[in-house]
């Protein structure tokens, strides 16, 4: 889940970077001045933006791809405890009777 969110964040972040580089061509002559004066602030903003995008994609992934996980796990645990339709060895291992 985290790897998918990281991949999506990286793709969006790089696409946004290329878009901004294209739109801000008029700033090329002032590049050294901008980096010297505002490089740390721009870097911090980029880091915070990356973190927020990562958190957003992670939350979306959990919301849409992990639906009903708790109820599914509860159903599996109920089957393991009742020993119905699950192998006897797996039930013993889960119960701790090994």
N, C-alpha and C positions, 0 to 999 in steps of 0.2 A: 504494500500500500504506500509506504513512504517512498519507495523507488519510483513508483508511477507519479506521485506528486512532485518529486524532485525533477523528473524528466519533463513533465508538463511545465513546471515553473521555469526551467532552463530554456525551453523552447520559446515560451512567451517573453522571457526576459531578453533573450538574444534578438527576437523579432522586434521588440520595442526599442532595443538599442540601435538596430539598423535603421529603423524608421526615424528615430531622433537624429542619427548621424546624417541622414538624407535631408531632413528638414532644417538642420542647423548649419548648412554649408557656409553661410555668411560669417560664422564665428571662427572659421579656420585661421584667418590672420591673427586672431587673438588667443589661439590655443595655449601658448606658453603662459601668458598672463592669467588666463582662466584656471589652468592647472596649478600654477603657483599660489594664487590667492584663494581659490575656492575648491581645490582638489579634494581636500579632506572632507568638506561638507558634501560635495557631490558623491564621493565614495560612501559616506555614511548614509546618505539618502538612498543610494543604490542598494546598500546592504539591507536597510530597513524595508525597502520595496520588495526585495527578493524574499525576505522573511515573511512579509505579509502575503505575498503571492503563494509561497509554499504552504503557509497555514490555511489559506483559502482553498487551495487545491486539495490539501489533505482532508479538510472538513467536508468538501464536496464529495470526495471519494468515499469517506466513511458514511456519509448520508445516503448516497445512491447505490453503493456497491455492497454495503454490509447490512442491508435491511433484514429484519427479523432474525438476526444472528442469535440473540439471547433466547428466543423461543425455540429455535432449532437446537441449540445446545441443551436447553432444558429437556426437550423431547429425547435427545440422545442419552442424557443422564438418566432419565426415567427408564429407558430401555435397558441400560446397563444395570441399574439397580434391581429391576424385575427379572433380569436374565432372559428376556424374551427376544428372539430373533437376533441375538448377538452371541458370538461364540463364547463358550464357557471359560476358555483361557483368558480372553480379554476382560471378561467380567471379574475374574479373580485378580487380575493385575490391577484393575482400577480400584477394587475393594481393598487391596493391600494384603491379600491372603497368600500371595506368591508362595 
